[in-house]
Amino acid sequence: MDRLGYSVLYICVCVCVCVCDAAQKTALIVYAHQSPGSFNAAVRDIVTLELAAQGFRVLVSDLYALNFRANSTQDDVIGDLRNPTLFQYGEETMYAWMEGRLSDDIQAEQRKVEEAELIIFQFPLYWFSVPAIMKGWMDRVLTQGFAFSLEKMYNNGIFKDKKAMLSFTTGATQTMFQPDGINGDINIALWPLQNGTLHFCGFQVLAPQIFWGPAHCPAAVRTMMLDSWRARLKGLLAEKPLTFAPCELFDLSFQGGFVLWPKVREERESQPYGITTGHHLGKPLPPDNQIRARPAEEGSDQPGRSSYNCSHVDANV
């Protein structure tokens, strides 16, 4: 091969390497369970293997293994505080982020968030929410400036090009989280996390993966749960995200009160349902607004709802 041929080959190889490297996606699993033998660990392992098989670079933040600190204090700021006499966490950490003065553990997690196109939060449901150590991750990592601002929130948020989702186990059956169930509507329980945290930061929120009461299920049923999750992962990134109210429906000014434009309220009067679970406008809630993407493109399939659930048990599985 002559010199020209080697030059062309070299260029082709370099282009191929760059394209392949640029095309690789990154996923982050934020994981909160202490037992390596838990069902949550099995779910995490399936995500890791399946996404890696799809070509993802998979990062895992095992919060208990990291001994991640849950409480938000002035220790999160390196150096002098701007106002040591009146410590305001949000303001101090915003400036610390701008100046590169956040604690090392926060900066390490923020780098993972920046690199990830997809973030999956894996946990057992504690008191209708995430475990304290995962709540601490959200409080400390998703700092003002890095994850949100008054100008950049919800569908105009900083992470609007990223996807995120909740994947969790429950200690209750699916029927207990129905609108007429003892625990109340699961859609309402999920609203603060999915709208108030994830979507507030701009994430496109995928339907949650809910494993109903696996600790009380026979082994064969737990295997079917895992198989269903594995199958969903193969087309996860092609799913439509959940529906939230876009910022354009609201008067985003202090004078206007950040409420719906009068014209929007008027247009919604004839609709049978509210806009979302939180923006119900005194109407019936839109069905499954927080557990199923709308409009559904797969007929009767309901992403995020396990076909298998068992009796009430301890959620810590």
C-alpha positions as CSV (number, residue, x, y, z in Angstrom):
1,M,0.0,0.0,0.0
2,D,1.4,3.4,-0.9
3,R,1.6,6.4,1.4
4,L,-1.7,7.9,0.1
5,G,-3.4,4.5,0.9
6,Y,-2.0,4.4,4.5
7,S,-3.1,8.1,5.0
8,V,-6.7,7.3,3.8
9,L,-6.8,4.2,6.1
10,Y,-5.5,6.2,9.1
11,I,-8.1,8.9,8.5
12,C,-10.9,6.3,8.2
13,V,-9.8,4.5,11.4
14,C,-9.6,7.8,13.3
15,V,-13.1,8.9,12.1
16,C,-14.5,5.5,13.0
17,V,-13.0,5.6,16.5
18,C,-14.3,9.2,17.1
19,V,-17.8,8.3,15.8
20,C,-18.0,5.2,17.9
21,D,-16.8,7.0,21.0
22,A,-19.2,9.9,20.5
23,A,-22.1,7.5,19.8
24,Q,-21.7,5.6,23.1
25,K,-24.4,6.6,25.6
26,T,-23.9,6.8,29.3
27,A,-26.5,5.7,31.9
28,L,-26.3,6.4,35.7
29,I,-28.0,4.2,38.3
30,V,-28.5,5.9,41.6
31,Y,-28.9,2.9,43.9
32,A,-30.1,2.8,47.5
33,H,-30.2,-0.6,49.2
34,Q,-27.9,-2.1,51.8
35,S,-28.1,-5.8,51.0
36,P,-26.3,-7.3,48.0
37,G,-28.8,-10.2,48.1
38,S,-31.9,-8.0,47.8
39,F,-34.4,-8.0,45.0
40,N,-33.4,-4.3,44.4
41,A,-29.8,-5.6,43.8
42,A,-31.1,-8.1,41.2
43,V,-33.0,-5.3,39.5
44,R,-29.9,-3.1,39.4
45,D,-27.8,-5.9,38.0
46,I,-30.3,-6.5,35.2
47,V,-30.2,-2.8,34.3
48,T,-26.4,-2.8,34.3
49,L,-26.1,-5.9,32.1
50,E,-28.9,-5.0,29.7
51,L,-27.8,-1.5,29.1
52,A,-24.1,-2.5,28.7
53,A,-25.2,-5.1,26.1
54,Q,-26.9,-2.2,24.2
55,G,-23.5,-0.3,24.2
56,F,-24.1,1.9,27.2
57,R,-21.4,2.9,29.6
58,V,-23.1,2.2,32.9
59,L,-22.2,4.2,36.0
60,V,-23.5,3.1,39.4
61,S,-23.7,5.3,42.5
62,D,-24.2,2.7,45.3
63,L,-25.1,5.2,48.0
64,Y,-24.7,2.9,51.0
65,A,-21.4,1.6,49.7
66,L,-20.2,5.1,49.2
67,N,-21.4,6.0,52.7
68,F,-23.0,9.0,51.0
69,R,-23.8,11.7,53.5
70,A,-27.6,12.5,53.5
71,N,-27.6,15.7,55.5
72,S,-27.1,19.1,53.8
73,T,-24.8,21.3,55.8
74,Q,-22.2,24.0,55.4
75,D,-19.6,21.2,55.1
76,D,-20.8,20.9,51.5
77,V,-19.1,24.3,50.8
78,I,-15.3,24.5,50.6
79,G,-13.8,27.7,51.8
80,D,-15.4,30.8,53.3
81,L,-19.2,31.3,53.3
82,R,-20.6,34.4,51.8
83,N,-22.8,35.0,54.8
84,P,-21.5,33.1,57.8
85,T,-24.0,34.8,60.2
86,L,-27.0,33.5,58.3
87,F,-26.3,30.3,56.5
88,Q,-28.6,29.7,53.5
89,Y,-27.9,26.4,51.9
90,G,-29.4,27.0,48.5
91,E,-27.6,30.3,47.9
92,E,-24.2,29.2,49.4
93,T,-24.1,26.0,47.3
94,M,-25.1,27.8,44.2
95,Y,-22.2,30.2,44.5
96,A,-19.9,27.3,45.5
97,W,-20.9,25.4,42.4
98,M,-20.2,28.5,40.2
99,E,-16.8,28.8,41.8
100,G,-15.9,25.1,41.9
101,R,-16.0,25.0,45.8
102,L,-18.5,22.2,46.4
103,S,-17.4,19.2,48.4
104,D,-15.6,16.4,46.5
105,D,-18.5,13.9,46.8
106,I,-21.0,16.3,45.4
107,Q,-18.7,17.3,42.5
108,A,-18.1,13.6,41.7
109,E,-21.9,12.9,41.5
110,Q,-22.5,16.0,39.4
111,R,-20.0,14.9,36.9
112,K,-21.9,11.6,36.6
113,V,-25.1,13.5,36.0
114,E,-23.5,15.6,33.4
115,E,-22.3,12.6,31.5
116,A,-25.5,10.6,31.7
117,E,-28.2,10.6,29.1
118,L,-30.3,8.4,31.3
119,I,-30.6,8.3,35.1
120,I,-32.4,5.5,36.9
121,F,-33.2,5.7,40.6
122,Q,-33.4,2.2,42.1
123,F,-34.8,1.9,45.7
124,P,-37.3,0.4,48.0
125,L,-40.2,2.7,48.7
126,Y,-39.9,4.2,52.2
127,W,-42.9,6.2,53.6
128,F,-44.2,6.8,50.1
129,S,-40.9,8.3,49.0
130,V,-37.2,7.5,48.6
131,P,-34.9,6.3,51.4
132,A,-33.2,9.2,53.3
133,I,-29.8,8.6,51.7
134,M,-31.3,9.0,48.3
135,K,-33.2,12.1,49.3
136,G,-29.9,13.4,50.5
137,W,-28.4,12.7,47.1
138,M,-31.2,14.8,45.5
139,D,-30.8,17.6,48.0
140,R,-27.0,17.9,47.8
141,V,-26.3,17.0,44.1
142,L,-29.1,18.8,42.4
143,T,-27.9,22.2,43.5
144,Q,-29.3,25.5,42.2
145,G,-27.4,26.6,39.1
146,F,-26.2,23.1,38.3
147,A,-29.7,21.6,38.1
148,F,-32.2,24.4,38.0
149,S,-32.8,28.1,38.1
150,L,-35.8,30.3,38.0
151,E,-35.3,30.9,34.3
152,K,-34.6,27.2,33.6
153,M,-37.1,24.8,35.1
154,Y,-39.6,22.2,34.1
155,N,-39.8,21.7,30.3
156,N,-37.3,24.5,29.8
157,G,-35.0,23.0,32.5
158,I,-31.3,22.5,32.4
159,F,-31.6,18.7,31.9
160,K,-34.4,18.8,29.3
161,D,-32.3,16.7,26.9
162,K,-31.8,13.9,29.6
163,K,-34.2,11.2,30.7
164,A,-34.8,9.9,34.2
165,M,-37.1,7.4,35.9
166,L,-37.9,5.8,39.2
167,S,-37.6,2.0,39.6
168,F,-38.7,0.8,43.0
169,T,-40.2,-2.0,45.1
170,T,-43.2,-1.7,47.4
171,G,-44.3,-3.5,50.5
172,A,-48.0,-3.1,49.4
173,T,-50.0,-4.7,46.7
174,Q,-51.0,-2.8,43.6
175,T,-54.7,-2.6,44.7
176,M,-53.6,-0.8,47.9
177,F,-52.3,2.0,45.8
178,Q,-55.5,2.4,43.7
179,P,-57.7,5.5,44.0
180,D,-60.0,3.4,46.2
181,G,-57.2,1.5,48.0
182,I,-56.1,2.0,51.6
183,N,-52.9,3.9,50.6
184,G,-54.6,6.1,48.1
185,D,-53.7,6.8,44.4
186,I,-50.0,6.0,43.6
187,N,-50.1,8.8,41.0
188,I,-50.5,11.3,43.8
189,A,-47.7,9.7,45.9
190,L,-45.3,10.0,42.9
191,W,-46.1,13.6,42.0
192,P,-43.6,15.3,44.3
193,L,-40.7,13.1,43.1
194,Q,-41.5,13.0,39.4
195,N,-42.8,16.5,38.9
196,G,-41.3,18.4,41.9
197,T,-37.8,17.0,41.6
198,L,-37.1,15.3,38.3
199,H,-39.2,17.3,35.9
200,F,-38.5,20.5,37.8
201,C,-34.9,20.0,36.8
202,G,-36.0,19.5,33.2
203,F,-35.7,15.7,32.9
204,Q,-37.9,13.9,30.5
205,V,-39.5,11.5,33.0
206,L,-40.2,8.0,31.9
207,A,-43.0,5.9,33.4
208,P,-41.8,4.3,36.7
209,Q,-41.0,0.6,37.0
210,I,-42.9,-0.6,40.0
211,F,-42.4,-4.0,41.5
212,W,-45.4,-4.6,43.8
213,G,-44.6,-6.6,46.9
214,P,-41.8,-8.9,45.6
215,A,-40.8,-10.1,49.1
216,H,-44.0,-12.0,49.4
217,C,-44.0,-13.4,45.9
218,P,-43.0,-17.0,44.9
219,A,-39.6,-17.2,43.2
220,A,-41.2,-17.9,39.9
221,V,-43.2,-14.6,40.1
222,R,-40.1,-12.6,41.0
223,T,-38.4,-14.1,38.0
224,M,-41.2,-13.0,35.8
225,M,-41.0,-9.5,37.3
226,L,-37.3,-9.4,36.4
227,D,-37.9,-10.8,32.9
228,S,-40.6,-8.1,32.3
229,W,-38.1,-5.4,33.3
230,R,-35.4,-6.8,31.1
231,A,-37.8,-6.8,28.2
232,R,-38.8,-3.2,28.8
233,L,-35.2,-2.1,29.0
234,K,-34.7,-3.2,25.4
235,G,-36.9,-0.4,24.2
236,L,-36.7,2.0,27.1
237,L,-35.2,5.0,25.3
238,A,-37.9,4.8,22.6
239,E,-40.7,5.3,25.1
240,K,-42.6,8.6,25.3
241,P,-42.1,10.4,28.6
242,L,-44.9,11.2,31.0
243,T,-47.1,14.2,30.4
244,F,-46.6,17.4,32.5
245,A,-47.9,20.9,32.1
246,P,-45.6,23.0,30.0
247,C,-44.4,26.4,31.3
248,E,-46.0,28.1,28.3
249,L,-49.4,27.6,30.0
250,F,-48.4,29.8,32.9
251,D,-47.8,33.6,33.4
252,L,-44.2,33.2,34.6
253,S,-43.9,36.5,36.5
254,F,-44.2,37.5,40.1
255,Q,-46.9,40.0,39.1
256,G,-48.9,37.3,37.4
257,G,-48.3,34.9,40.3
258,F,-47.0,32.0,38.1
259,V,-50.5,30.7,37.5
260,L,-52.3,29.5,34.4
261,W,-53.1,32.2,31.8
262,P,-56.9,33.0,32.0
263,K,-57.3,31.9,28.4
264,V,-55.8,28.5,29.3
265,R,-58.2,28.1,32.2
266,E,-61.1,29.0,30.0
267,E,-60.1,26.5,27.4
268,R,-59.8,23.7,30.0
269,E,-63.4,24.3,31.3
270,S,-64.9,21.9,28.8
271,Q,-62.3,19.2,29.4
272,P,-63.4,16.2,31.6
273,Y,-60.0,15.9,33.4
274,G,-57.5,18.2,34.9
275,I,-54.2,18.9,33.1
276,T,-52.0,16.7,35.3
277,T,-52.2,15.0,38.7
278,G,-51.1,18.3,40.4
279,H,-52.8,20.7,38.1
280,H,-56.3,19.1,38.5
281,L,-58.2,22.4,38.4
282,G,-60.8,20.8,40.7
283,K,-61.6,18.1,38.1
284,P,-61.0,14.4,38.1
285,L,-57.4,13.5,37.8
286,P,-56.2,12.4,34.3
287,P,-56.0,8.6,34.6
288,D,-52.5,7.2,35.4
289,N,-50.9,10.5,34.7
290,Q,-47.8,9.6,36.7
291,I,-47.4,5.9,35.8
292,R,-48.2,5.8,32.1
293,A,-47.2,7.9,29.2
294,R,-50.0,9.6,27.2
295,P,-51.0,9.0,24.6
296,A,-50.1,5.4,24.8
297,E,-48.7,4.0,21.5
298,E,-48.8,0.3,22.4
299,G,-52.5,-0.4,22.9
300,S,-53.1,-1.9,26.3
301,D,-49.5,-2.1,27.4
302,Q,-48.8,-0.1,30.5
303,P,-45.1,0.7,31.0
304,G,-44.1,1.0,34.6
305,R,-46.9,-1.3,35.9
306,S,-45.8,-4.8,36.8
307,S,-48.1,-7.5,35.8
308,Y,-47.3,-9.4,39.0
309,N,-47.9,-8.3,42.5
310,C,-48.3,-10.0,45.9
311,S,-49.6,-9.4,49.4
312,H,-48.5,-6.7,51.8
313,V,-45.0,-7.2,53.1
314,D,-42.0,-5.3,54.3
315,A,-40.8,-2.9,51.6
316,N,-37.1,-3.4,52.3
317,V,-36.4,-6.0,49.7
